[in-house]
Amino acid sequence: MADSTQNEKKDKPNFFRGVRREFKKITWPTWGDIGKQTVLVTFITVVCAALIAGIDFLAKTGLDKLINL
């Protein structure tokens, strides 16, 4: 039992050293990339919302006409 506790205590610093090493390998996007991606996501969201709204309008109009026959 004591051996496993000792191993856990030794493993924790090694784990955090490994995490620190991996974080140094990360390449973060530039502010320009973030701006471009934000604009793209916003544009795609607006286009999808417009498509869904158009389909909804057509479906509602079609159902209204079928009901009023």
PyMOL Python script that loads the backbone (N, CA, C, O; Angstrom):
from pymol import cmd

cmd.read_pdbstr("""\
ATOM      1  N   MET A   1       0.822  -1.197   0.000  1.00  0.00           N
ATOM      2  CA  MET A   1       0.000   0.000   0.000  1.00  0.00           C
ATOM      3  C   MET A   1       0.868   1.263   0.000  1.00  0.00           C
ATOM      4  O   MET A   1       0.571   2.224  -0.710  1.00  0.00           O
ATOM      5  N   ALA A   2       1.906   1.255   0.775  1.00  0.00           N
ATOM      6  CA  ALA A   2       2.788   2.417   0.865  1.00  0.00           C
ATOM      7  C   ALA A   2       3.519   2.652  -0.454  1.00  0.00           C
ATOM      8  O   ALA A   2       3.779   3.795  -0.827  1.00  0.00           O
ATOM      9  N   ASP A   3       3.850   1.568  -1.160  1.00  0.00           N
ATOM     10  CA  ASP A   3       4.549   1.710  -2.435  1.00  0.00           C
ATOM     11  C   ASP A   3       3.706   2.431  -3.469  1.00  0.00           C
ATOM     12  O   ASP A   3       4.221   3.271  -4.207  1.00  0.00           O
ATOM     13  N   SER A   4       2.409   2.116  -3.537  1.00  0.00           N
ATOM     14  CA  SER A   4       1.545   2.770  -4.520  1.00  0.00           C
ATOM     15  C   SER A   4       1.388   4.250  -4.213  1.00  0.00           C
ATOM     16  O   SER A   4       1.309   5.070  -5.128  1.00  0.00           O
ATOM     17  N   THR A   5       1.341   4.598  -2.927  1.00  0.00           N
ATOM     18  CA  THR A   5       1.233   6.006  -2.546  1.00  0.00           C
ATOM     19  C   THR A   5       2.501   6.753  -2.949  1.00  0.00           C
ATOM     20  O   THR A   5       2.426   7.877  -3.445  1.00  0.00           O
ATOM     21  N   GLN A   6       3.656   6.143  -2.742  1.00  0.00           N
ATOM     22  CA  GLN A   6       4.926   6.768  -3.118  1.00  0.00           C
ATOM     23  C   GLN A   6       5.008   6.957  -4.632  1.00  0.00           C
ATOM     24  O   GLN A   6       5.465   7.996  -5.109  1.00  0.00           O
ATOM     25  N   ASN A   7       4.561   5.945  -5.389  1.00  0.00           N
ATOM     26  CA  ASN A   7       4.582   6.046  -6.852  1.00  0.00           C
ATOM     27  C   ASN A   7       3.671   7.147  -7.336  1.00  0.00           C
ATOM     28  O   ASN A   7       4.020   7.874  -8.266  1.00  0.00           O
ATOM     29  N   GLU A   8       2.493   7.286  -6.717  1.00  0.00           N
ATOM     30  CA  GLU A   8       1.564   8.348  -7.115  1.00  0.00           C
ATOM     31  C   GLU A   8       2.177   9.721  -6.860  1.00  0.00           C
ATOM     32  O   GLU A   8       2.026  10.632  -7.675  1.00  0.00           O
ATOM     33  N   LYS A   9       2.862   9.869  -5.740  1.00  0.00           N
ATOM     34  CA  LYS A   9       3.477  11.156  -5.423  1.00  0.00           C
ATOM     35  C   LYS A   9       4.588  11.496  -6.416  1.00  0.00           C
ATOM     36  O   LYS A   9       4.789  12.662  -6.754  1.00  0.00           O
ATOM     37  N   LYS A  10       5.309  10.472  -6.881  1.00  0.00           N
ATOM     38  CA  LYS A  10       6.379  10.702  -7.856  1.00  0.00           C
ATOM     39  C   LYS A  10       5.810  10.968  -9.246  1.00  0.00           C
ATOM     40  O   LYS A  10       6.396  11.711 -10.032  1.00  0.00           O
ATOM     41  N   ASP A  11       4.663  10.357  -9.543  1.00  0.00           N
ATOM     42  CA  ASP A  11       4.074  10.502 -10.879  1.00  0.00           C
ATOM     43  C   ASP A  11       3.454  11.878 -11.099  1.00  0.00           C
ATOM     44  O   ASP A  11       3.433  12.358 -12.232  1.00  0.00           O
ATOM     45  N   LYS A  12       2.953  12.519 -10.062  1.00  0.00           N
ATOM     46  CA  LYS A  12       2.284  13.809 -10.228  1.00  0.00           C
ATOM     47  C   LYS A  12       3.213  14.881 -10.808  1.00  0.00           C
ATOM     48  O   LYS A  12       2.834  15.539 -11.777  1.00  0.00           O
ATOM     49  N   PRO A  13       4.388  15.076 -10.265  1.00  0.00           N
ATOM     50  CA  PRO A  13       5.275  16.095 -10.881  1.00  0.00           C
ATOM     51  C   PRO A  13       5.636  15.747 -12.321  1.00  0.00           C
ATOM     52  O   PRO A  13       5.724  16.632 -13.172  1.00  0.00           O
ATOM     53  N   ASN A  14       5.846  14.460 -12.593  1.00  0.00           N
ATOM     54  CA  ASN A  14       6.162  14.056 -13.962  1.00  0.00           C
ATOM     55  C   ASN A  14       5.001  14.350 -14.894  1.00  0.00           C
ATOM     56  O   ASN A  14       5.202  14.772 -16.033  1.00  0.00           O
ATOM     57  N   PHE A  15       3.794  14.129 -14.413  1.00  0.00           N
ATOM     58  CA  PHE A  15       2.608  14.406 -15.221  1.00  0.00           C
ATOM     59  C   PHE A  15       2.548  15.891 -15.567  1.00  0.00           C
ATOM     60  O   PHE A  15       2.344  16.251 -16.727  1.00  0.00           O
ATOM     61  N   PHE A  16       2.722  16.743 -14.579  1.00  0.00           N
ATOM     62  CA  PHE A  16       2.633  18.182 -14.824  1.00  0.00           C
ATOM     63  C   PHE A  16       3.783  18.686 -15.696  1.00  0.00           C
ATOM     64  O   PHE A  16       3.600  19.629 -16.466  1.00  0.00           O
ATOM     65  N   ARG A  17       4.952  18.082 -15.590  1.00  0.00           N
ATOM     66  CA  ARG A  17       6.042  18.434 -16.488  1.00  0.00           C
ATOM     67  C   ARG A  17       5.682  18.066 -17.923  1.00  0.00           C
ATOM     68  O   ARG A  17       5.965  18.809 -18.862  1.00  0.00           O
ATOM     69  N   GLY A  18       5.051  16.900 -18.070  1.00  0.00           N
ATOM     70  CA  GLY A  18       4.626  16.472 -19.402  1.00  0.00           C
ATOM     71  C   GLY A  18       3.572  17.403 -19.980  1.00  0.00           C
ATOM     72  O   GLY A  18       3.606  17.727 -21.167  1.00  0.00           O
ATOM     73  N   VAL A  19       2.637  17.834 -19.143  1.00  0.00           N
ATOM     74  CA  VAL A  19       1.602  18.769 -19.596  1.00  0.00           C
ATOM     75  C   VAL A  19       2.252  20.076 -20.038  1.00  0.00           C
ATOM     76  O   VAL A  19       1.902  20.618 -21.086  1.00  0.00           O
ATOM     77  N   ARG A  20       3.183  20.578 -19.259  1.00  0.00           N
ATOM     78  CA  ARG A  20       3.873  21.826 -19.607  1.00  0.00           C
ATOM     79  C   ARG A  20       4.618  21.674 -20.932  1.00  0.00           C
ATOM     80  O   ARG A  20       4.599  22.583 -21.762  1.00  0.00           O
ATOM     81  N   ARG A  21       5.274  20.526 -21.135  1.00  0.00           N
ATOM     82  CA  ARG A  21       5.992  20.273 -22.382  1.00  0.00           C
ATOM     83  C   ARG A  21       5.035  20.259 -23.576  1.00  0.00           C
ATOM     84  O   ARG A  21       5.340  20.814 -24.632  1.00  0.00           O
ATOM     85  N   GLU A  22       3.887  19.626 -23.400  1.00  0.00           N
ATOM     86  CA  GLU A  22       2.909  19.556 -24.491  1.00  0.00           C
ATOM     87  C   GLU A  22       2.323  20.933 -24.803  1.00  0.00           C
ATOM     88  O   GLU A  22       2.084  21.257 -25.966  1.00  0.00           O
ATOM     89  N   PHE A  23       2.089  21.748 -23.762  1.00  0.00           N
ATOM     90  CA  PHE A  23       1.548  23.086 -23.987  1.00  0.00           C
ATOM     91  C   PHE A  23       2.518  23.945 -24.794  1.00  0.00           C
ATOM     92  O   PHE A  23       2.086  24.815 -25.551  1.00  0.00           O
ATOM     93  N   LYS A  24       3.806  23.716 -24.647  1.00  0.00           N
ATOM     94  CA  LYS A  24       4.788  24.481 -25.415  1.00  0.00           C
ATOM     95  C   LYS A  24       4.737  24.124 -26.890  1.00  0.00           C
ATOM     96  O   LYS A  24       5.178  24.914 -27.724  1.00  0.00           O
ATOM     97  N   LYS A  25       4.208  22.948 -27.237  1.00  0.00           N
ATOM     98  CA  LYS A  25       4.128  22.515 -28.629  1.00  0.00           C
ATOM     99  C   LYS A  25       2.917  23.090 -29.354  1.00  0.00           C
ATOM    100  O   LYS A  25       2.840  23.014 -30.580  1.00  0.00           O
ATOM    101  N   ILE A  26       1.981  23.659 -28.620  1.00  0.00           N
ATOM    102  CA  ILE A  26       0.760  24.172 -29.223  1.00  0.00           C
ATOM    103  C   ILE A  26       1.074  25.403 -30.071  1.00  0.00           C
ATOM    104  O   ILE A  26       1.812  26.289 -29.640  1.00  0.00           O
ATOM    105  N   THR A  27       0.510  25.452 -31.278  1.00  0.00           N
ATOM    106  CA  THR A  27       0.624  26.659 -32.092  1.00  0.00           C
ATOM    107  C   THR A  27      -0.746  27.341 -32.082  1.00  0.00           C
ATOM    108  O   THR A  27      -1.705  26.837 -32.667  1.00  0.00           O
ATOM    109  N   TRP A  28      -0.823  28.469 -31.423  1.00  0.00           N
ATOM    110  CA  TRP A  28      -2.078  29.194 -31.294  1.00  0.00           C
ATOM    111  C   TRP A  28      -2.325  30.017 -32.560  1.00  0.00           C
ATOM    112  O   TRP A  28      -1.377  30.499 -33.180  1.00  0.00           O
ATOM    113  N   PRO A  29      -3.605  30.180 -32.948  1.00  0.00           N
ATOM    114  CA  PRO A  29      -3.898  30.980 -34.142  1.00  0.00           C
ATOM    115  C   PRO A  29      -3.592  32.460 -33.898  1.00  0.00           C
ATOM    116  O   PRO A  29      -3.626  32.944 -32.766  1.00  0.00           O
ATOM    117  N   THR A  30      -3.296  33.152 -34.985  1.00  0.00           N
ATOM    118  CA  THR A  30      -3.035  34.590 -34.875  1.00  0.00           C
ATOM    119  C   THR A  30      -4.370  35.327 -34.759  1.00  0.00           C
ATOM    120  O   THR A  30      -5.432  34.757 -35.009  1.00  0.00           O
ATOM    121  N   TRP A  31      -4.297  36.601 -34.375  1.00  0.00           N
ATOM    122  CA  TRP A  31      -5.524  37.401 -34.254  1.00  0.00           C
ATOM    123  C   TRP A  31      -6.193  37.551 -35.614  1.00  0.00           C
ATOM    124  O   TRP A  31      -7.420  37.603 -35.704  1.00  0.00           O
ATOM    125  N   GLY A  32      -5.395  37.621 -36.662  1.00  0.00           N
ATOM    126  CA  GLY A  32      -5.955  37.720 -38.012  1.00  0.00           C
ATOM    127  C   GLY A  32      -6.747  36.472 -38.376  1.00  0.00           C
ATOM    128  O   GLY A  32      -7.835  36.563 -38.944  1.00  0.00           O
ATOM    129  N   ASP A  33      -6.196  35.301 -38.045  1.00  0.00           N
ATOM    130  CA  ASP A  33      -6.905  34.044 -38.307  1.00  0.00           C
ATOM    131  C   ASP A  33      -8.201  33.976 -37.515  1.00  0.00           C
ATOM    132  O   ASP A  33      -9.232  33.547 -38.034  1.00  0.00           O
ATOM    133  N   ILE A  34      -8.146  34.395 -36.272  1.00  0.00           N
ATOM    134  CA  ILE A  34      -9.346  34.367 -35.425  1.00  0.00           C
ATOM    135  C   ILE A  34     -10.416  35.285 -36.017  1.00  0.00           C
ATOM    136  O   ILE A  34     -11.593  34.927 -36.051  1.00  0.00           O
ATOM    137  N   GLY A  35     -10.007  36.465 -36.481  1.00  0.00           N
ATOM    138  CA  GLY A  35     -10.959  37.401 -37.087  1.00  0.00           C
ATOM    139  C   GLY A  35     -11.606  36.821 -38.335  1.00  0.00           C
ATOM    140  O   GLY A  35     -12.820  36.914 -38.514  1.00  0.00           O
ATOM    141  N   LYS A  36     -10.786  36.216 -39.202  1.00  0.00           N
ATOM    142  CA  LYS A  36     -11.315  35.619 -40.438  1.00  0.00           C
ATOM    143  C   LYS A  36     -12.284  34.484 -40.123  1.00  0.00           C
ATOM    144  O   LYS A  36     -13.342  34.380 -40.743  1.00  0.00           O
ATOM    145  N   GLN A  37     -11.932  33.646 -39.176  1.00  0.00           N
ATOM    146  CA  GLN A  37     -12.794  32.528 -38.819  1.00  0.00           C
ATOM    147  C   GLN A  37     -14.102  33.006 -38.183  1.00  0.00           C
ATOM    148  O   GLN A  37     -15.159  32.418 -38.410  1.00  0.00           O
ATOM    149  N   THR A  38     -14.024  34.069 -37.391  1.00  0.00           N
ATOM    150  CA  THR A  38     -15.228  34.625 -36.783  1.00  0.00           C
ATOM    151  C   THR A  38     -16.176  35.157 -37.851  1.00  0.00           C
ATOM    152  O   THR A  38     -17.381  34.917 -37.786  1.00  0.00           O
ATOM    153  N   VAL A  39     -15.640  35.876 -38.829  1.00  0.00           N
ATOM    154  CA  VAL A  39     -16.459  36.406 -39.917  1.00  0.00           C
ATOM    155  C   VAL A  39     -17.090  35.253 -40.701  1.00  0.00           C
ATOM    156  O   VAL A  39     -18.274  35.303 -41.034  1.00  0.00           O
ATOM    157  N   LEU A  40     -16.313  34.232 -40.992  1.00  0.00           N
ATOM    158  CA  LEU A  40     -16.815  33.085 -41.743  1.00  0.00           C
ATOM    159  C   LEU A  40     -17.929  32.366 -40.993  1.00  0.00           C
ATOM    160  O   LEU A  40     -18.958  32.034 -41.583  1.00  0.00           O
ATOM    161  N   VAL A  41     -17.737  32.126 -39.712  1.00  0.00           N
ATOM    162  CA  VAL A  41     -18.769  31.447 -38.911  1.00  0.00           C
ATOM    163  C   VAL A  41     -20.033  32.292 -38.843  1.00  0.00           C
ATOM    164  O   VAL A  41     -21.137  31.757 -38.942  1.00  0.00           O
ATOM    165  N   THR A  42     -19.889  33.608 -38.674  1.00  0.00           N
ATOM    166  CA  THR A  42     -21.049  34.494 -38.634  1.00  0.00           C
ATOM    167  C   THR A  42     -21.794  34.469 -39.964  1.00  0.00           C
ATOM    168  O   THR A  42     -23.022  34.396 -39.987  1.00  0.00           O
ATOM    169  N   PHE A  43     -21.059  34.528 -41.066  1.00  0.00           N
ATOM    170  CA  PHE A  43     -21.673  34.501 -42.391  1.00  0.00           C
ATOM    171  C   PHE A  43     -22.428  33.193 -42.625  1.00  0.00           C
ATOM    172  O   PHE A  43     -23.571  33.210 -43.082  1.00  0.00           O
ATOM    173  N   ILE A  44     -21.804  32.078 -42.318  1.00  0.00           N
ATOM    174  CA  ILE A  44     -22.460  30.782 -42.508  1.00  0.00           C
ATOM    175  C   ILE A  44     -23.700  30.668 -41.623  1.00  0.00           C
ATOM    176  O   ILE A  44     -24.710  30.108 -42.046  1.00  0.00           O
ATOM    177  N   THR A  45     -23.634  31.186 -40.416  1.00  0.00           N
ATOM    178  CA  THR A  45     -24.791  31.155 -39.512  1.00  0.00           C
ATOM    179  C   THR A  45     -25.945  31.957 -40.083  1.00  0.00           C
ATOM    180  O   THR A  45     -27.090  31.507 -40.037  1.00  0.00           O
ATOM    181  N   VAL A  46     -25.665  33.139 -40.621  1.00  0.00           N
ATOM    182  CA  VAL A  46     -26.707  33.986 -41.202  1.00  0.00           C
ATOM    183  C   VAL A  46     -27.314  33.307 -42.439  1.00  0.00           C
ATOM    184  O   VAL A  46     -28.532  33.328 -42.620  1.00  0.00           O
ATOM    185  N   VAL A  47     -26.479  32.713 -43.278  1.00  0.00           N
ATOM    186  CA  VAL A  47     -26.973  32.025 -44.476  1.00  0.00           C
ATOM    187  C   VAL A  47     -27.856  30.840 -44.090  1.00  0.00           C
ATOM    188  O   VAL A  47     -28.929  30.653 -44.663  1.00  0.00           O
ATOM    189  N   CYS A  48     -27.414  30.050 -43.132  1.00  0.00           N
ATOM    190  CA  CYS A  48     -28.223  28.900 -42.680  1.00  0.00           C
ATOM    191  C   CYS A  48     -29.539  29.358 -42.071  1.00  0.00           C
ATOM    192  O   CYS A  48     -30.581  28.747 -42.309  1.00  0.00           O
ATOM    193  N   ALA A  49     -29.499  30.427 -41.289  1.00  0.00           N
ATOM    194  CA  ALA A  49     -30.725  30.948 -40.686  1.00  0.00           C
ATOM    195  C   ALA A  49     -31.687  31.423 -41.773  1.00  0.00           C
ATOM    196  O   ALA A  49     -32.893  31.199 -41.668  1.00  0.00           O
ATOM    197  N   ALA A  50     -31.171  32.072 -42.809  1.00  0.00           N
ATOM    198  CA  ALA A  50     -32.018  32.539 -43.905  1.00  0.00           C
ATOM    199  C   ALA A  50     -32.620  31.353 -44.659  1.00  0.00           C
ATOM    200  O   ALA A  50     -33.795  31.389 -45.025  1.00  0.00           O
ATOM    201  N   LEU A  51     -31.841  30.315 -44.892  1.00  0.00           N
ATOM    202  CA  LEU A  51     -32.363  29.128 -45.568  1.00  0.00           C
ATOM    203  C   LEU A  51     -33.469  28.459 -44.747  1.00  0.00           C
ATOM    204  O   LEU A  51     -34.506  28.077 -45.289  1.00  0.00           O
ATOM    205  N   ILE A  52     -33.245  28.322 -43.461  1.00  0.00           N
ATOM    206  CA  ILE A  52     -34.253  27.706 -42.596  1.00  0.00           C
ATOM    207  C   ILE A  52     -35.511  28.565 -42.555  1.00  0.00           C
ATOM    208  O   ILE A  52     -36.623  28.037 -42.592  1.00  0.00           O
ATOM    209  N   ALA A  53     -35.345  29.884 -42.479  1.00  0.00           N
ATOM    210  CA  ALA A  53     -36.498  30.781 -42.466  1.00  0.00           C
ATOM    211  C   ALA A  53     -37.267  30.674 -43.781  1.00  0.00           C
ATOM    212  O   ALA A  53     -38.498  30.660 -43.780  1.00  0.00           O
ATOM    213  N   GLY A  54     -36.545  30.598 -44.907  1.00  0.00           N
ATOM    214  CA  GLY A  54     -37.204  30.460 -46.216  1.00  0.00           C
ATOM    215  C   GLY A  54     -37.967  29.156 -46.327  1.00  0.00           C
ATOM    216  O   GLY A  54     -39.106  29.144 -46.792  1.00  0.00           O
ATOM    217  N   ILE A  55     -37.363  28.069 -45.911  1.00  0.00           N
ATOM    218  CA  ILE A  55     -38.049  26.769 -45.946  1.00  0.00           C
ATOM    219  C   ILE A  55     -39.266  26.790 -45.037  1.00  0.00           C
ATOM    220  O   ILE A  55     -40.319  26.264 -45.397  1.00  0.00           O
ATOM    221  N   ASP A  56     -39.132  27.389 -43.869  1.00  0.00           N
ATOM    222  CA  ASP A  56     -40.253  27.491 -42.940  1.00  0.00           C
ATOM    223  C   ASP A  56     -41.392  28.304 -43.554  1.00  0.00           C
ATOM    224  O   ASP A  56     -42.558  27.923 -43.452  1.00  0.00           O
ATOM    225  N   PHE A  57     -41.049  29.429 -44.193  1.00  0.00           N
ATOM    226  CA  PHE A  57     -42.071  30.271 -44.817  1.00  0.00           C
ATOM    227  C   PHE A  57     -42.795  29.510 -45.933  1.00  0.00           C
ATOM    228  O   PHE A  57     -44.023  29.545 -46.019  1.00  0.00           O
ATOM    229  N   LEU A  58     -42.026  28.823 -46.786  1.00  0.00           N
ATOM    230  CA  LEU A  58     -42.640  28.056 -47.872  1.00  0.00           C
ATOM    231  C   LEU A  58     -43.527  26.939 -47.344  1.00  0.00           C
ATOM    232  O   LEU A  58     -44.613  26.706 -47.873  1.00  0.00           O
ATOM    233  N   ALA A  59     -43.076  26.254 -46.314  1.00  0.00           N
ATOM    234  CA  ALA A  59     -43.879  25.178 -45.736  1.00  0.00           C
ATOM    235  C   ALA A  59     -45.159  25.734 -45.129  1.00  0.00           C
ATOM    236  O   ALA A  59     -46.228  25.155 -45.317  1.00  0.00           O
ATOM    237  N   LYS A  60     -45.072  26.834 -44.413  1.00  0.00           N
ATOM    238  CA  LYS A  60     -46.254  27.440 -43.789  1.00  0.00           C
ATOM    239  C   LYS A  60     -47.233  27.908 -44.859  1.00  0.00           C
ATOM    240  O   LYS A  60     -48.434  27.657 -44.756  1.00  0.00           O
ATOM    241  N   THR A  61     -46.722  28.589 -45.892  1.00  0.00           N
ATOM    242  CA  THR A  61     -47.580  29.080 -46.962  1.00  0.00           C
ATOM    243  C   THR A  61     -48.248  27.906 -47.693  1.00  0.00           C
ATOM    244  O   THR A  61     -49.438  27.960 -48.004  1.00  0.00           O
ATOM    245  N   GLY A  62     -47.479  26.856 -47.963  1.00  0.00           N
ATOM    246  CA  GLY A  62     -48.041  25.696 -48.638  1.00  0.00           C
ATOM    247  C   GLY A  62     -49.108  25.018 -47.795  1.00  0.00           C
ATOM    248  O   GLY A  62     -50.152  24.631 -48.322  1.00  0.00           O
ATOM    249  N   LEU A  63     -48.874  24.868 -46.529  1.00  0.00           N
ATOM    250  CA  LEU A  63     -49.873  24.249 -45.655  1.00  0.00           C
ATOM    251  C   LEU A  63     -51.131  25.115 -45.539  1.00  0.00           C
ATOM    252  O   LEU A  63     -52.246  24.592 -45.531  1.00  0.00           O
ATOM    253  N   ASP A  64     -50.956  26.420 -45.452  1.00  0.00           N
ATOM    254  CA  ASP A  64     -52.113  27.335 -45.385  1.00  0.00           C
ATOM    255  C   ASP A  64     -52.967  27.210 -46.630  1.00  0.00           C
ATOM    256  O   ASP A  64     -54.195  27.193 -46.544  1.00  0.00           O
ATOM    257  N   LYS A  65     -52.332  27.123 -47.785  1.00  0.00           N
ATOM    258  CA  LYS A  65     -53.092  26.993 -49.046  1.00  0.00           C
ATOM    259  C   LYS A  65     -53.798  25.648 -49.102  1.00  0.00           C
ATOM    260  O   LYS A  65     -54.930  25.569 -49.578  1.00  0.00           O
ATOM    261  N   LEU A  66     -53.153  24.588 -48.628  1.00  0.00           N
ATOM    262  CA  LEU A  66     -53.807  23.279 -48.618  1.00  0.00           C
ATOM    263  C   LEU A  66     -55.004  23.252 -47.666  1.00  0.00           C
ATOM    264  O   LEU A  66     -56.026  22.636 -47.968  1.00  0.00           O
ATOM    265  N   ILE A  67     -54.879  23.901 -46.549  1.00  0.00           N
ATOM    266  CA  ILE A  67     -55.973  23.929 -45.560  1.00  0.00           C
ATOM    267  C   ILE A  67     -57.150  24.746 -46.093  1.00  0.00           C
ATOM    268  O   ILE A  67     -58.301  24.399 -45.828  1.00  0.00           O
ATOM    269  N   ASN A  68     -56.890  25.813 -46.830  1.00  0.00           N
ATOM    270  CA  ASN A  68     -57.963  26.703 -47.326  1.00  0.00           C
ATOM    271  C   ASN A  68     -58.597  26.204 -48.611  1.00  0.00           C
ATOM    272  O   ASN A  68     -59.450  26.903 -49.158  1.00  0.00           O
ATOM    273  N   LEU A  69     -58.235  25.045 -49.124  1.00  0.00           N
ATOM    274  CA  LEU A  69     -58.843  24.528 -50.357  1.00  0.00           C
ATOM    275  C   LEU A  69     -60.258  24.159 -50.142  1.00  0.00           C
ATOM    276  O   LEU A  69     -60.927  23.706 -51.071  1.00  0.00           O
TER     277      LEU A  69
END
""", "prot")
cmd.dss("prot")
cmd.show_as("cartoon", "prot")
cmd.util.cbc("prot")
cmd.orient("prot")
